[in-house]
């Protein structure tokens, strides 16, 4: 299948208020042609409101939008011709799979032969061969979502907007649909804008992630960048587990930075960002040791609890100053006899901390 002509969207100073409530505050970003941008954040962060503004279902209170450089701020939703996949599928219950997919093509006034060809093509593309005659009530949740995807993509939209489309699916189906969406994006080249509150989903699917909190765009960057180089404490704590150590006596030299945590000297090298008053370390970079190591970054801790998760065990700890720590390690690698209240050490490489 030929790739469609994907579009670029520009947003500058977008604000949206509902009465006295500011749902979006001065949001500016460019969504690149053919990219997969995920809008990520907790409930009420503004990510879905921003998607609705892009779609034209909500009018921005301030700022403006462009589509391939042309202003589309006041353009109605139908004129934007974006594909849309809703959280609840929004299929027509009285129509078959084929009729649902054909609907936007009929609205466009395409010929019967063109519609028949395109519907057959989309049914096969989303793996629903043999189900075209069924109505939505005769399909599983995953199959219904595939129909919604096929209908939204049938007329080759330059942009596809997806509003938490997998939230109603169980874990296995969710994983299958993630693979399906990733494949479709790769094959079609359409610009995808995807809303989710699931961090792992955002990291797995996206070319970039835009993180929202209280209507403010906190950071937008590639998944690896936002995970390893969070812009602030909110991003660091929202995007996966993280340990945050309050620092004192922070000094910087050509070889890196030094700081003190609860009387213990720490060395920070690599690219930890501008010196700050906290150091963030991901749990996967920390190792449990039963005795004090000879060198490197290490802090004493008390083991509070162990949570068995099958192949992995999650360890909850606290420092003498009562700073909470968390790390995860393979269950098979746990030291024998390790029990709550054990006195241990937690160590990590000098180049695996990030200043906040």
Order of alpha helices (4+ residues) and beta strands (2+ residues): beta-beta-beta-alpha-beta-beta-alpha-beta-alpha-alpha-alpha-beta-alpha-beta-alpha-beta-beta-alpha-alpha-beta-beta-beta-beta-beta-beta-beta-beta-beta-beta-beta
